[in-house]
Amino acid sequence: MPDQILQWSLIATAVIMTIAIWIVTYCLLRGPTLPDRVVALDLIGTLTAGAVGVYAVSQNEPVYILVSIVLALVLFVGTVAFGYYLEKGHEP
C-alpha cells in the first residue's frame, strides 16, 4: 500500500510540474520586460531540477539527485549574474 501511495504521488507531482512548466513557458514568451523573462526562465529551470528529483525518486537512482543539485546551483549563479548585470544599469 505505501508503494502505491508513493507511485500515485510521484505521478501527480510530475503532472503538476508539467502543467506549471507550460504555464511558465507562456509567461516566458509573453513577458513584458527582460527581467520577467529571466525569472520565468529561472523558474523553468527550477521546475526541471525538481522533475529530475522526482525521476530520481521514482527510479530509485540517487545519482540523479546530484544532477538536480548541480542544475539548481548553475541556475542560481546565472540568476545572480543577471541581477548584478541589471544593478550596474544595463537594463534595456
mmCIF file of the C-alpha atoms, coordinates in Angstrom:
data_MODEL
# 
_entry.id   MODEL 
# 
loop_
_atom_site.group_PDB 
_atom_site.id 
_atom_site.type_symbol 
_atom_site.label_atom_id 
_atom_site.label_alt_id 
_atom_site.label_comp_id 
_atom_site.label_asym_id 
_atom_site.label_entity_id 
_atom_site.label_seq_id 
_atom_site.pdbx_PDB_ins_code 
_atom_site.Cartn_x 
_atom_site.Cartn_y 
_atom_site.Cartn_z 
_atom_site.occupancy 
_atom_site.B_iso_or_equiv 
_atom_site.pdbx_formal_charge 
_atom_site.auth_seq_id 
_atom_site.auth_comp_id 
_atom_site.auth_asym_id 
_atom_site.auth_atom_id 
_atom_site.pdbx_PDB_model_num 
ATOM 1  C CA . MET A 1 1  ? 0.000  0.000  0.000   1.00 0.00 ? 1  MET A CA 1 
ATOM 2  C CA . PRO A 1 2  ? 2.722  2.598  0.782   1.00 0.00 ? 2  PRO A CA 1 
ATOM 3  C CA . ASP A 1 3  ? 4.343  1.852  -2.591  1.00 0.00 ? 3  ASP A CA 1 
ATOM 4  C CA . GLN A 1 4  ? 1.082  2.639  -4.358  1.00 0.00 ? 4  GLN A CA 1 
ATOM 5  C CA . ILE A 1 5  ? 0.756  5.919  -2.486  1.00 0.00 ? 5  ILE A CA 1 
ATOM 6  C CA . LEU A 1 6  ? 4.326  6.838  -3.438  1.00 0.00 ? 6  LEU A CA 1 
ATOM 7  C CA . GLN A 1 7  ? 3.746  5.985  -7.104  1.00 0.00 ? 7  GLN A CA 1 
ATOM 8  C CA . TRP A 1 8  ? 0.495  7.958  -7.264  1.00 0.00 ? 8  TRP A CA 1 
ATOM 9  C CA . SER A 1 9  ? 2.074  10.946 -5.552  1.00 0.00 ? 9  SER A CA 1 
ATOM 10 C CA . LEU A 1 10 ? 5.031  10.858 -7.960  1.00 0.00 ? 10 LEU A CA 1 
ATOM 11 C CA . ILE A 1 11 ? 2.671  10.759 -10.932 1.00 0.00 ? 11 ILE A CA 1 
ATOM 12 C CA . ALA A 1 12 ? 0.609  13.627 -9.525  1.00 0.00 ? 12 ALA A CA 1 
ATOM 13 C CA . THR A 1 13 ? 3.758  15.663 -8.872  1.00 0.00 ? 13 THR A CA 1 
ATOM 14 C CA . ALA A 1 14 ? 5.030  15.050 -12.403 1.00 0.00 ? 14 ALA A CA 1 
ATOM 15 C CA . VAL A 1 15 ? 1.704  16.121 -13.912 1.00 0.00 ? 15 VAL A CA 1 
ATOM 16 C CA . ILE A 1 16 ? 1.534  19.276 -11.797 1.00 0.00 ? 16 ILE A CA 1 
ATOM 17 C CA . MET A 1 17 ? 5.135  20.177 -12.659 1.00 0.00 ? 17 MET A CA 1 
ATOM 18 C CA . THR A 1 18 ? 4.467  19.644 -16.364 1.00 0.00 ? 18 THR A CA 1 
ATOM 19 C CA . ILE A 1 19 ? 1.446  21.941 -16.223 1.00 0.00 ? 19 ILE A CA 1 
ATOM 20 C CA . ALA A 1 20 ? 3.499  24.517 -14.329 1.00 0.00 ? 20 ALA A CA 1 
ATOM 21 C CA . ILE A 1 21 ? 6.256  24.381 -16.948 1.00 0.00 ? 21 ILE A CA 1 
ATOM 22 C CA . TRP A 1 22 ? 3.715  25.007 -19.723 1.00 0.00 ? 22 TRP A CA 1 
ATOM 23 C CA . ILE A 1 23 ? 2.223  27.981 -17.867 1.00 0.00 ? 23 ILE A CA 1 
ATOM 24 C CA . VAL A 1 24 ? 5.637  29.488 -17.168 1.00 0.00 ? 24 VAL A CA 1 
ATOM 25 C CA . THR A 1 25 ? 6.662  28.938 -20.792 1.00 0.00 ? 25 THR A CA 1 
ATOM 26 C CA . TYR A 1 26 ? 3.669  31.042 -21.811 1.00 0.00 ? 26 TYR A CA 1 
ATOM 27 C CA . CYS A 1 27 ? 4.826  33.742 -19.371 1.00 0.00 ? 27 CYS A CA 1 
ATOM 28 C CA . LEU A 1 28 ? 8.329  33.481 -20.821 1.00 0.00 ? 28 LEU A CA 1 
ATOM 29 C CA . LEU A 1 29 ? 7.056  34.143 -24.313 1.00 0.00 ? 29 LEU A CA 1 
ATOM 30 C CA . ARG A 1 30 ? 4.671  36.937 -23.256 1.00 0.00 ? 30 ARG A CA 1 
ATOM 31 C CA . GLY A 1 31 ? 6.819  38.623 -20.592 1.00 0.00 ? 31 GLY A CA 1 
ATOM 32 C CA . PRO A 1 32 ? 6.679  42.392 -20.977 1.00 0.00 ? 32 PRO A CA 1 
ATOM 33 C CA . THR A 1 33 ? 10.237 43.008 -19.764 1.00 0.00 ? 33 THR A CA 1 
ATOM 34 C CA . LEU A 1 34 ? 13.556 41.215 -19.824 1.00 0.00 ? 34 LEU A CA 1 
ATOM 35 C CA . PRO A 1 35 ? 13.656 40.634 -16.034 1.00 0.00 ? 35 PRO A CA 1 
ATOM 36 C CA . ASP A 1 36 ? 10.226 38.972 -16.222 1.00 0.00 ? 36 ASP A CA 1 
ATOM 37 C CA . ARG A 1 37 ? 11.507 36.624 -18.876 1.00 0.00 ? 37 ARG A CA 1 
ATOM 38 C CA . VAL A 1 38 ? 14.657 35.826 -16.923 1.00 0.00 ? 38 VAL A CA 1 
ATOM 39 C CA . VAL A 1 39 ? 12.609 34.999 -13.828 1.00 0.00 ? 39 VAL A CA 1 
ATOM 40 C CA . ALA A 1 40 ? 10.355 32.762 -15.943 1.00 0.00 ? 40 ALA A CA 1 
ATOM 41 C CA . LEU A 1 41 ? 13.381 31.015 -17.431 1.00 0.00 ? 41 LEU A CA 1 
ATOM 42 C CA . ASP A 1 42 ? 14.835 30.524 -13.955 1.00 0.00 ? 42 ASP A CA 1 
ATOM 43 C CA . LEU A 1 43 ? 11.541 29.043 -12.775 1.00 0.00 ? 43 LEU A CA 1 
ATOM 44 C CA . ILE A 1 44 ? 11.501 26.643 -15.729 1.00 0.00 ? 44 ILE A CA 1 
ATOM 45 C CA . GLY A 1 45 ? 14.990 25.523 -14.769 1.00 0.00 ? 45 GLY A CA 1 
ATOM 46 C CA . THR A 1 46 ? 13.981 25.106 -11.143 1.00 0.00 ? 46 THR A CA 1 
ATOM 47 C CA . LEU A 1 47 ? 10.946 23.052 -12.131 1.00 0.00 ? 47 LEU A CA 1 
ATOM 48 C CA . THR A 1 48 ? 13.183 20.949 -14.365 1.00 0.00 ? 48 THR A CA 1 
ATOM 49 C CA . ALA A 1 49 ? 15.557 20.332 -11.457 1.00 0.00 ? 49 ALA A CA 1 
ATOM 50 C CA . GLY A 1 50 ? 12.547 19.277 -9.402  1.00 0.00 ? 50 GLY A CA 1 
ATOM 51 C CA . ALA A 1 51 ? 11.388 16.976 -12.179 1.00 0.00 ? 51 ALA A CA 1 
ATOM 52 C CA . VAL A 1 52 ? 14.824 15.347 -12.231 1.00 0.00 ? 52 VAL A CA 1 
ATOM 53 C CA . GLY A 1 53 ? 14.476 14.844 -8.481  1.00 0.00 ? 53 GLY A CA 1 
ATOM 54 C CA . VAL A 1 54 ? 11.060 13.235 -8.928  1.00 0.00 ? 54 VAL A CA 1 
ATOM 55 C CA . TYR A 1 55 ? 12.529 10.963 -11.583 1.00 0.00 ? 55 TYR A CA 1 
ATOM 56 C CA . ALA A 1 56 ? 15.375 10.027 -9.236  1.00 0.00 ? 56 ALA A CA 1 
ATOM 57 C CA . VAL A 1 57 ? 12.928 9.016  -6.536  1.00 0.00 ? 57 VAL A CA 1 
ATOM 58 C CA . SER A 1 58 ? 10.687 7.119  -8.937  1.00 0.00 ? 58 SER A CA 1 
ATOM 59 C CA . GLN A 1 59 ? 13.587 5.123  -10.398 1.00 0.00 ? 59 GLN A CA 1 
ATOM 60 C CA . ASN A 1 60 ? 15.421 4.757  -7.074  1.00 0.00 ? 60 ASN A CA 1 
ATOM 61 C CA . GLU A 1 61 ? 18.587 6.243  -8.602  1.00 0.00 ? 61 GLU A CA 1 
ATOM 62 C CA . PRO A 1 62 ? 20.278 8.631  -6.151  1.00 0.00 ? 62 PRO A CA 1 
ATOM 63 C CA . VAL A 1 63 ? 22.827 9.777  -8.740  1.00 0.00 ? 63 VAL A CA 1 
ATOM 64 C CA . TYR A 1 64 ? 20.137 11.892 -10.410 1.00 0.00 ? 64 TYR A CA 1 
ATOM 65 C CA . ILE A 1 65 ? 19.736 13.851 -7.187  1.00 0.00 ? 65 ILE A CA 1 
ATOM 66 C CA . LEU A 1 66 ? 23.284 15.099 -7.737  1.00 0.00 ? 66 LEU A CA 1 
ATOM 67 C CA . VAL A 1 67 ? 22.324 16.174 -11.255 1.00 0.00 ? 67 VAL A CA 1 
ATOM 68 C CA . SER A 1 68 ? 19.389 18.093 -9.817  1.00 0.00 ? 68 SER A CA 1 
ATOM 69 C CA . ILE A 1 69 ? 21.602 19.815 -7.242  1.00 0.00 ? 69 ILE A CA 1 
ATOM 70 C CA . VAL A 1 70 ? 24.189 20.838 -9.847  1.00 0.00 ? 70 VAL A CA 1 
ATOM 71 C CA . LEU A 1 71 ? 21.452 22.172 -12.125 1.00 0.00 ? 71 LEU A CA 1 
ATOM 72 C CA . ALA A 1 72 ? 19.986 24.222 -9.273  1.00 0.00 ? 72 ALA A CA 1 
ATOM 73 C CA . LEU A 1 73 ? 23.415 25.659 -8.421  1.00 0.00 ? 73 LEU A CA 1 
ATOM 74 C CA . VAL A 1 74 ? 24.090 26.655 -12.028 1.00 0.00 ? 74 VAL A CA 1 
ATOM 75 C CA . LEU A 1 75 ? 20.675 28.313 -12.225 1.00 0.00 ? 75 LEU A CA 1 
ATOM 76 C CA . PHE A 1 76 ? 21.373 30.227 -9.021  1.00 0.00 ? 76 PHE A CA 1 
ATOM 77 C CA . VAL A 1 77 ? 24.694 31.527 -10.321 1.00 0.00 ? 77 VAL A CA 1 
ATOM 78 C CA . GLY A 1 78 ? 23.053 32.604 -13.587 1.00 0.00 ? 78 GLY A CA 1 
ATOM 79 C CA . THR A 1 79 ? 20.304 34.480 -11.773 1.00 0.00 ? 79 THR A CA 1 
ATOM 80 C CA . VAL A 1 80 ? 22.813 36.239 -9.513  1.00 0.00 ? 80 VAL A CA 1 
ATOM 81 C CA . ALA A 1 81 ? 24.890 37.210 -12.545 1.00 0.00 ? 81 ALA A CA 1 
ATOM 82 C CA . PHE A 1 82 ? 21.836 38.660 -14.272 1.00 0.00 ? 82 PHE A CA 1 
ATOM 83 C CA . GLY A 1 83 ? 20.902 40.600 -11.126 1.00 0.00 ? 83 GLY A CA 1 
ATOM 84 C CA . TYR A 1 84 ? 24.430 42.004 -10.979 1.00 0.00 ? 84 TYR A CA 1 
ATOM 85 C CA . TYR A 1 85 ? 24.177 42.974 -14.640 1.00 0.00 ? 85 TYR A CA 1 
ATOM 86 C CA . LEU A 1 86 ? 20.916 44.858 -14.025 1.00 0.00 ? 86 LEU A CA 1 
ATOM 87 C CA . GLU A 1 87 ? 22.294 46.537 -10.911 1.00 0.00 ? 87 GLU A CA 1 
ATOM 88 C CA . LYS A 1 88 ? 25.081 48.092 -12.967 1.00 0.00 ? 88 LYS A CA 1 
ATOM 89 C CA . GLY A 1 89 ? 22.490 49.952 -15.020 1.00 0.00 ? 89 GLY A CA 1 
ATOM 90 C CA . HIS A 1 90 ? 22.467 47.987 -18.240 1.00 0.00 ? 90 HIS A CA 1 
ATOM 91 C CA . GLU A 1 91 ? 18.720 47.453 -18.280 1.00 0.00 ? 91 GLU A CA 1 
ATOM 92 C CA . PRO A 1 92 ? 17.409 47.665 -21.848 1.00 0.00 ? 92 PRO A CA 1 
# 
